[in-house]
């Protein structure tokens, strides 16, 4: 029995540290605005004992409930939603990995805080004072210390905006502390060329675009948001023309960011990226020669 307990403990520890495709799908669906699907899938995972190790099903259940409550007709049928969202979020906060979760999902929580201000105001106008008070209490207590941040809007991005780096200087590529990790990340990313595309995939069995860059970053100790739009939201902005090895390029066909790739060229050279394409899997593409990707390029950023 002692050995069985040890094996079970090691297995649960492994689960807590590894990525899970079903949980990854929650993040992708939430980022795409499929809140009803997120609520349904997260509730199923919460009911499964094998997912007790993770706080993320409760996290996404909470977020989905808050978002769905903005629909007056939906909330009219689910007037318990705010209370349930608060309970789910508290369950999330009680998870032993909460510090890692808060780091990786800060952008979603910050956006939620701003969103809830508007939802609270809406409920007050609708004279749903009890729910409005619950939201206010939640913001003041559970989200205390979180800096509110609006959802990303592509129209606000400007390639000529000042570049922000950790030391406040322009990113000139001469930081010897980051050059080594950039080279290693690029070499490793290129070694994954040929891996097939899998929606919400985040390991060498199959990648989607954000899963690929997230996997490479994590290998070198950098935990970044899961989806492309969230990665841009959380990254330090870089001028597109200054992007180089290890930086990220973000693409859009409309308002929302829909694709991300990792730059593999040296600074000053034509932009070349390694990325997970839906048709060919992980490939290398030179932006200037691509009539498909070049006009969709919107921004660049870095976590290095």
MIVO-434671 format. One record per residue (C-alpha): residue number from 1; x, y, z; residue in one letter. Coordinates in Angstrom, 2 decimals, always signed. Each point is the difference from the previous one (the first is absolute). Example, Ala and Ser with C-alpha at 12.3 -4.5 7.8 and 13.67 -1.06 7.14 Angstrom:
// MIVO-434671
i->1; east->+12.30; north->-4.50; up->+7.80; aa->a
i->2; east->+1.37; north->+3.44; up->-0.66; aa->s
This chain:
// MIVO-434671
i->1; east->+0.00; north->+0.00; up->+0.00; aa->x
i->2; east->+2.86; north->+2.36; up->+0.81; aa->x
i->3; east->+1.40; north->-0.44; up->-3.50; aa->x
i->4; east->-3.39; north->+0.53; up->-1.59; aa->x
i->5; east->-0.38; north->+3.23; up->+1.96; aa->x
i->6; east->+3.44; north->+1.17; up->-1.13; aa->x
i->7; east->-0.81; north->-0.79; up->-3.64; aa->x
i->8; east->-3.29; north->+1.87; up->+0.28; aa->x
i->9; east->+1.71; north->+3.01; up->+1.57; aa->x
i->10; east->+2.63; north->+0.13; up->-2.74; aa->x
i->11; east->-2.69; north->-0.35; up->-2.67; aa->x
i->12; east->-2.06; north->+2.87; up->+1.44; aa->x
i->13; east->+3.12; north->+2.13; up->+0.28; aa->x
i->14; east->+0.73; north->-0.68; up->-3.64; aa->x
i->15; east->-3.53; north->+1.01; up->-0.95; aa->x
i->16; east->+0.33; north->+3.22; up->+1.96; aa->x
i->17; east->+3.11; north->+1.03; up->-1.88; aa->x
i->18; east->-0.90; north->-1.16; up->-3.51; aa->x
i->19; east->-2.30; north->+1.47; up->-2.59; aa->x
i->20; east->-3.39; north->-1.52; up->-0.69; aa->x
i->21; east->-1.68; north->+0.34; up->-3.38; aa->x
i->22; east->-3.51; north->+0.21; up->+1.44; aa->x
i->23; east->+1.03; north->+2.90; up->+2.22; aa->x
i->24; east->+1.83; north->+1.63; up->-2.91; aa->x
i->25; east->-3.24; north->-0.20; up->-1.96; aa->x
i->26; east->-1.79; north->+1.92; up->+2.77; aa->x
i->27; east->+2.46; north->+2.86; up->-0.45; aa->x
i->28; east->-0.29; north->-0.02; up->-3.78; aa->x
i->29; east->-3.81; north->-0.08; up->+0.11; aa->x
i->30; east->-0.11; north->+2.77; up->+2.60; aa->x
i->31; east->+2.33; north->+2.16; up->-2.04; aa->x
i->32; east->-2.26; north->-0.52; up->-3.03; aa->x
i->33; east->-3.10; north->+1.00; up->+1.97; aa->x
i->34; east->-1.73; north->-3.41; up->+0.15; aa->x
i->35; east->-1.07; north->+0.53; up->+3.60; aa->x
i->36; east->-2.87; north->-2.51; up->-0.02; aa->x
i->37; east->+2.37; north->-2.75; up->-1.17; aa->x
i->38; east->+2.55; north->+1.05; up->+2.61; aa->x
i->39; east->-2.62; north->-0.20; up->+2.74; aa->x
i->40; east->-1.18; north->-3.43; up->-1.12; aa->x
i->41; east->+3.48; north->-1.49; up->-0.45; aa->x
i->42; east->+1.45; north->+1.50; up->+3.19; aa->x
i->43; east->-2.94; north->-1.29; up->+2.05; aa->x
i->44; east->+0.59; north->-3.51; up->-1.38; aa->x
i->45; east->+3.69; north->+0.15; up->+0.92; aa->x
i->46; east->-0.79; north->+1.21; up->+3.52; aa->x
i->47; east->-2.23; north->-3.04; up->+0.47; aa->x
i->48; east->+2.83; north->-2.36; up->-0.99; aa->x
i->49; east->+2.25; north->-1.08; up->+2.92; aa->x
i->50; east->+2.97; north->-0.29; up->-2.38; aa->x
i->51; east->-0.04; north->+3.80; up->-0.36; aa->x
i->52; east->+0.00; north->+0.79; up->+3.72; aa->x
i->53; east->+3.67; north->+0.91; up->-0.33; aa->x
i->54; east->-0.73; north->+3.04; up->-2.19; aa->x
i->55; east->-1.64; north->+3.27; up->+0.94; aa->x
i->56; east->-0.48; north->+1.06; up->-3.61; aa->x
i->57; east->-3.40; north->-1.61; up->-0.63; aa->x
i->58; east->-1.37; north->+2.04; up->+2.92; aa->x
i->59; east->+1.79; north->+3.09; up->-1.33; aa->x
i->60; east->-1.56; north->-0.25; up->-3.45; aa->x
i->61; east->-3.40; north->-0.91; up->+1.42; aa->x
i->62; east->+0.11; north->+3.21; up->+2.02; aa->x
i->63; east->+1.07; north->+2.13; up->-2.94; aa->x
i->64; east->-2.61; north->-1.53; up->-2.29; aa->x
i->65; east->-2.79; north->+0.62; up->+2.52; aa->x
i->66; east->+1.00; north->+3.65; up->+0.38; aa->x
i->67; east->+0.11; north->+0.49; up->-3.77; aa->x
i->68; east->-3.29; north->-1.76; up->-0.66; aa->x
i->69; east->-1.70; north->+2.13; up->+2.64; aa->x
i->70; east->+0.32; north->+3.00; up->-2.29; aa->x
i->71; east->-2.82; north->-1.50; up->-2.10; aa->x
i->72; east->-3.22; north->+1.18; up->+1.68; aa->x
i->73; east->-2.09; north->-2.89; up->-1.29; aa->x
i->74; east->+2.59; north->-2.58; up->+1.03; aa->x
i->75; east->+0.39; north->+1.57; up->+3.44; aa->x
i->76; east->-3.77; north->+0.09; up->+0.40; aa->x
i->77; east->+0.05; north->-3.80; up->-0.19; aa->x
i->78; east->+3.16; north->-0.33; up->+2.12; aa->x
i->79; east->-0.30; north->+2.66; up->+2.70; aa->x
i->80; east->+2.25; north->-2.11; up->+2.24; aa->x
i->81; east->+2.93; north->+0.40; up->-2.44; aa->x
i->82; east->+1.90; north->+2.72; up->+1.88; aa->x
i->83; east->-0.09; north->-1.94; up->+3.26; aa->x
i->84; east->+1.17; north->-3.13; up->-1.80; aa->x
i->85; east->+2.76; north->+1.94; up->-1.80; aa->x
i->86; east->+1.31; north->+1.34; up->+3.32; aa->x
i->87; east->+0.01; north->-3.48; up->+1.55; aa->x
i->88; east->+1.85; north->-1.46; up->-3.01; aa->x
i->89; east->+2.61; north->+2.75; up->+0.12; aa->x
i->90; east->+0.60; north->-0.59; up->+3.72; aa->x
i->91; east->+0.48; north->-3.70; up->-0.74; aa->x
i->92; east->+2.57; north->+1.02; up->-2.61; aa->x
i->93; east->+1.80; north->+2.20; up->+2.53; aa->x
i->94; east->+0.22; north->-2.90; up->+2.47; aa->x
i->95; east->+2.04; north->-2.13; up->-2.41; aa->x
i->96; east->+3.57; north->-0.72; up->+1.09; aa->x
i->97; east->+1.35; north->+1.23; up->-3.36; aa->x
i->98; east->-1.74; north->+3.36; up->+0.25; aa->x
i->99; east->+3.18; north->+2.09; up->-0.26; aa->x
i->100; east->+0.91; north->-1.62; up->-3.33; aa->x
i->101; east->-3.57; north->+0.40; up->-1.23; aa->x
i->102; east->-0.11; north->+3.69; up->+0.89; aa->x
i->103; east->+3.22; north->+0.59; up->-1.92; aa->x
i->104; east->-1.11; north->-1.89; up->-3.10; aa->x
i->105; east->-3.57; north->+1.36; up->-0.07; aa->x
i->106; east->+0.47; north->+3.51; up->+1.32; aa->x
i->107; east->-1.15; north->+1.56; up->-3.28; aa->x
i->108; east->-3.37; north->-1.79; up->+0.19; aa->x
i->109; east->-0.53; north->+1.03; up->+3.61; aa->x
i->110; east->+0.98; north->+3.60; up->-0.73; aa->x
i->111; east->-2.43; north->+0.15; up->-2.92; aa->x
i->112; east->-2.71; north->-1.54; up->+2.17; aa->x
i->113; east->+0.45; north->+2.70; up->+2.63; aa->x
i->114; east->-0.65; north->+2.75; up->-2.55; aa->x
i->115; east->-2.93; north->-1.92; up->-1.49; aa->x
i->116; east->-1.62; north->-0.41; up->+3.41; aa->x
i->117; east->-0.08; north->+3.76; up->+0.55; aa->x
i->118; east->-2.25; north->+0.30; up->-3.05; aa->x
i->119; east->-2.08; north->-3.02; up->+1.03; aa->x
i->120; east->-0.51; north->+1.43; up->+3.46; aa->x
i->121; east->-1.18; north->+3.31; up->-1.50; aa->x
i->122; east->-2.35; north->-1.86; up->-2.33; aa->x
i->123; east->-1.54; north->-1.97; up->+2.85; aa->x
i->124; east->-0.50; north->+3.19; up->+2.02; aa->x
i->125; east->-1.90; north->+1.56; up->-2.92; aa->x
i->126; east->-2.12; north->-3.15; up->-0.23; aa->x
i->127; east->-0.61; north->+0.27; up->+3.76; aa->x
i->128; east->+1.65; north->-3.35; up->+0.60; aa->x
i->129; east->+1.57; north->+1.45; up->+3.11; aa->x
i->130; east->+0.76; north->-3.29; up->+1.70; aa->x
i->131; east->+2.08; north->-1.26; up->-2.92; aa->x
i->132; east->+1.65; north->+3.40; up->-0.40; aa->x
i->133; east->+1.07; north->-0.06; up->+3.64; aa->x
i->134; east->+1.38; north->-3.52; up->-0.41; aa->x
i->135; east->+2.11; north->+1.13; up->-2.94; aa->x
i->136; east->+1.28; north->+3.02; up->+1.89; aa->x
i->137; east->+0.95; north->-2.14; up->+2.99; aa->x
i->138; east->+1.71; north->-2.51; up->-2.29; aa->x
i->139; east->+2.03; north->+2.72; up->-1.72; aa->x
i->140; east->+1.04; north->+1.62; up->+3.27; aa->x
i->141; east->+0.97; north->-3.22; up->+1.73; aa->x
i->142; east->+0.89; north->-2.81; up->-2.41; aa->x
i->143; east->+1.52; north->+2.27; up->-2.66; aa->x
i->144; east->+1.77; north->+2.33; up->+2.41; aa->x
i->145; east->+3.47; north->+0.78; up->-1.30; aa->x
i->146; east->-0.87; north->-0.88; up->-3.60; aa->x
i->147; east->+0.56; north->+2.92; up->-2.36; aa->x
i->148; east->-3.06; north->+0.33; up->-2.21; aa->x
i->149; east->+0.70; north->-0.28; up->-3.71; aa->x
i->150; east->-2.50; north->+0.13; up->-2.87; aa->x
i->151; east->-0.36; north->-2.77; up->-2.57; aa->x
i->152; east->+2.49; north->+0.39; up->-2.83; aa->x
i->153; east->-1.16; north->+1.92; up->-3.05; aa->x
i->154; east->+2.15; north->-0.32; up->-3.09; aa->x
i->155; east->-0.84; north->+3.52; up->-1.13; aa->x
i->156; east->+2.01; north->+1.42; up->+2.91; aa->x
i->157; east->+3.23; north->-1.64; up->-1.15; aa->x
i->158; east->+2.51; north->+2.24; up->-1.70; aa->x
i->159; east->+3.23; north->-1.31; up->-1.46; aa->x
i->160; east->+1.64; north->+3.37; up->+0.73; aa->x
i->161; east->-0.87; north->+0.05; up->+3.71; aa->x
i->162; east->+2.96; north->+0.19; up->+2.40; aa->x
i->163; east->+1.46; north->-3.37; up->+0.86; aa->x
i->164; east->-0.13; north->-0.96; up->+3.65; aa->x
i->165; east->+2.71; north->-2.26; up->+1.41; aa->x
i->166; east->+0.90; north->-1.06; up->+3.51; aa->x
i->167; east->+2.74; north->+2.63; up->+0.35; aa->x
i->168; east->-1.94; north->+2.81; up->-1.67; aa->x
i->169; east->+2.36; north->+0.26; up->-2.98; aa->x
i->170; east->-0.68; north->-0.78; up->-3.63; aa->x
i->171; east->+0.37; north->-3.64; up->-0.86; aa->x
i->172; east->+3.28; north->+0.03; up->-1.87; aa->x
i->173; east->+0.79; north->-3.69; up->+0.12; aa->x
i->174; east->+3.21; north->+0.46; up->+1.97; aa->x
i->175; east->-1.17; north->-1.47; up->+3.28; aa->x
i->176; east->+2.51; north->-2.77; up->+0.57; aa->x
i->177; east->-2.19; north->-1.52; up->+2.70; aa->x
i->178; east->-2.77; north->-0.77; up->-2.46; aa->x
i->179; east->+2.03; north->-0.83; up->-3.10; aa->x
i->180; east->+0.79; north->-3.51; up->+1.19; aa->x
i->181; east->-3.60; north->-0.94; up->+0.72; aa->x
i->182; east->-1.11; north->+1.49; up->-3.33; aa->x
i->183; east->+2.41; north->-2.22; up->-1.89; aa->x
i->184; east->-1.05; north->-3.10; up->+1.93; aa->x
i->185; east->-3.69; north->+0.70; up->-0.49; aa->x
i->186; east->+0.42; north->+0.49; up->-3.74; aa->x
i->187; east->+2.05; north->-3.17; up->-0.43; aa->x
i->188; east->-2.58; north->-1.98; up->+1.96; aa->x
i->189; east->-2.96; north->+1.53; up->-1.83; aa->x
i->190; east->+1.58; north->-0.86; up->-3.36; aa->x
i->191; east->+0.49; north->-3.59; up->+1.18; aa->x
i->192; east->-3.79; north->-0.31; up->+0.24; aa->x
i->193; east->-0.53; north->+0.69; up->-3.70; aa->x
i->194; east->-2.15; north->-2.80; up->-1.43; aa->x
i->195; east->-2.14; north->-0.57; up->+3.09; aa->x
i->196; east->-3.65; north->-0.18; up->-1.07; aa->x
i->197; east->-2.61; north->+2.65; up->+0.75; aa->x
i->198; east->-2.53; north->-0.83; up->+2.72; aa->x
i->199; east->-2.62; north->+2.47; up->+1.17; aa->x
i->200; east->+0.80; north->+1.00; up->+3.60; aa->x
i->201; east->+3.12; north->-2.18; up->-0.25; aa->x
i->202; east->+2.86; north->+0.97; up->+2.28; aa->x
i->203; east->+2.52; north->-2.83; up->-0.12; aa->x
i->204; east->+2.06; north->-1.83; up->-2.65; aa->x
i->205; east->-2.94; north->-2.30; up->-0.75; aa->x
i->206; east->-1.53; north->+3.01; up->-1.74; aa->x
i->207; east->+0.00; north->+3.81; up->+0.30; aa->x
i->208; east->-2.23; north->+2.91; up->-0.79; aa->x
i->209; east->+1.75; north->+3.35; up->-0.52; aa->x
i->210; east->-0.11; north->+1.28; up->+3.58; aa->x
i->211; east->+0.60; north->-3.46; up->+1.42; aa->x
i->212; east->+3.28; north->-0.19; up->-1.91; aa->x
i->213; east->+1.46; north->+3.29; up->+1.24; aa->x
i->214; east->-1.30; north->-0.66; up->+3.50; aa->x
i->215; east->+1.64; north->-3.43; up->+0.07; aa->x
i->216; east->+3.35; north->+1.39; up->-1.14; aa->x
i->217; east->-0.11; north->+2.81; up->+2.56; aa->x
i->218; east->-0.93; north->-2.38; up->+2.81; aa->x
i->219; east->+2.96; north->-2.26; up->-0.81; aa->x
i->220; east->+2.27; north->+2.93; up->+0.89; aa->x
i->221; east->-1.83; north->+1.02; up->+3.15; aa->x
i->222; east->-2.37; north->+2.61; up->-1.47; aa->x
i->223; east->-3.69; north->-0.60; up->+0.69; aa->x
i->224; east->-2.08; north->+2.08; up->-2.40; aa->x
i->225; east->-3.76; north->+0.27; up->-0.70; aa->x
i->226; east->-1.58; north->-2.79; up->-2.04; aa->x
i->227; east->-1.70; north->+1.74; up->-2.93; aa->x
i->228; east->+1.42; north->+2.29; up->-2.69; aa->x
i->229; east->-2.05; north->+3.05; up->+1.00; aa->x
i->230; east->+0.82; north->-0.52; up->+3.67; aa->x
i->231; east->+3.69; north->-0.34; up->-0.85; aa->x
i->232; east->-0.05; north->+3.34; up->-1.77; aa->x
i->233; east->-1.91; north->+1.51; up->+2.90; aa->x
i->234; east->+2.64; north->-1.17; up->+2.47; aa->x
i->235; east->+3.16; north->+0.53; up->-2.08; aa->x
i->236; east->+2.31; north->+2.99; up->+0.03; aa->x
i->237; east->-0.62; north->+1.83; up->-3.25; aa->x
i->238; east->+2.75; north->+0.02; up->-2.62; aa->x
i->239; east->+0.07; north->+1.96; up->-3.25; aa->x
i->240; east->-0.72; north->-2.43; up->-2.81; aa->x
i->241; east->+3.10; north->+1.08; up->-1.92; aa->x
i->242; east->+2.16; north->-0.58; up->+3.09; aa->x
i->243; east->-1.27; north->-3.50; up->+0.77; aa->x
i->244; east->+2.69; north->-2.67; up->+0.04; aa->x
i->245; east->+0.82; north->-3.51; up->+1.24; aa->x
i->246; east->-2.39; north->-1.14; up->+2.72; aa->x
i->247; east->-2.48; north->+2.87; up->-0.38; aa->x
i->248; east->-3.58; north->-0.69; up->-1.04; aa->x
i->249; east->-1.99; north->+1.23; up->-3.01; aa->x
i->250; east->-3.78; north->+0.34; up->+0.19; aa->x
i->251; east->-2.46; north->-0.18; up->-2.88; aa->x
i->252; east->-3.65; north->+0.82; up->-0.57; aa->x
i->253; east->-2.53; north->-0.30; up->-2.81; aa->x
i->254; east->-2.40; north->+2.38; up->+1.76; aa->x
i->255; east->-0.35; north->+1.51; up->+3.44; aa->x
i->256; east->+1.40; north->-2.83; up->+2.08; aa->x
i->257; east->+3.47; north->-1.51; up->+0.03; aa->x
i->258; east->-0.25; north->-3.48; up->-1.50; aa->x
i->259; east->+3.58; north->-1.19; up->-0.52; aa->x
i->260; east->+3.47; north->+0.23; up->+1.52; aa->x
i->261; east->+3.47; north->-1.09; up->-1.11; aa->x
i->262; east->+3.53; north->+0.18; up->+1.41; aa->x
i->263; east->+2.64; north->+2.10; up->-1.75; aa->x
i->264; east->+3.15; north->-1.93; up->-0.90; aa->x
i->265; east->+1.99; north->+2.60; up->-1.98; aa->x
i->266; east->+2.68; north->+2.31; up->+1.34; aa->x
i->267; east->-0.86; north->+3.65; up->+0.62; aa->x
i->268; east->-0.03; north->+2.06; up->-3.19; aa->x
i->269; east->-0.60; north->-3.00; up->-2.25; aa->x
i->270; east->-3.25; north->-0.77; up->-1.80; aa->x
i->271; east->-2.59; north->-1.41; up->+2.39; aa->x
i->272; east->-0.11; north->-3.79; up->+0.07; aa->x
i->273; east->-2.15; north->-1.93; up->+2.44; aa->x
i->274; east->-0.57; north->-3.55; up->+1.12; aa->x
i->275; east->-3.69; north->-0.65; up->+0.62; aa->x
i->276; east->-2.72; north->-2.64; up->+0.03; aa->x
i->277; east->-2.15; north->+0.32; up->-3.11; aa->x
i->278; east->-3.35; north->-1.76; up->-0.20; aa->x
i->279; east->+0.81; north->-1.56; up->-3.37; aa->x
i->280; east->+3.64; north->-1.04; up->+0.35; aa->x
i->281; east->+0.74; north->-0.16; up->+3.72; aa->x
i->282; east->+3.19; north->+1.61; up->+1.33; aa->x
i->283; east->+1.79; north->+1.76; up->-2.86; aa->x
i->284; east->+2.35; north->+2.91; up->-0.69; aa->x
i->285; east->-1.32; north->+3.02; up->-1.94; aa->x
i->286; east->+1.73; north->+3.13; up->-1.31; aa->x
i->287; east->-2.50; north->+2.80; up->+0.54; aa->x
i->288; east->+1.08; north->+2.23; up->-2.91; aa->x
i->289; east->-0.52; north->-2.83; up->-2.46; aa->x
i->290; east->-3.39; north->-1.01; up->+1.36; aa->x
i->291; east->-2.96; north->+1.72; up->-1.63; aa->x
i->292; east->-2.20; north->-1.70; up->+2.61; aa->x
i->293; east->+1.78; north->+0.92; up->+3.24; aa->x
i->294; east->+1.59; north->+3.37; up->-0.81; aa->x
i->295; east->-3.26; north->+2.03; up->-0.20; aa->x
i->296; east->-1.29; north->-1.66; up->+3.17; aa->x
i->297; east->+3.01; north->+0.96; up->+2.15; aa->x
i->298; east->-1.25; north->+2.34; up->+2.77; aa->x
i->299; east->+2.53; north->+0.13; up->+2.81; aa->x
i->300; east->+3.05; north->-1.47; up->+1.69; aa->x
i->301; east->+0.83; north->-0.69; up->+3.62; aa->x
i->302; east->+2.35; north->-1.88; up->+2.28; aa->x
i->303; east->+0.12; north->-1.80; up->+3.35; aa->x
i->304; east->+3.80; north->-0.12; up->+0.09; aa->x
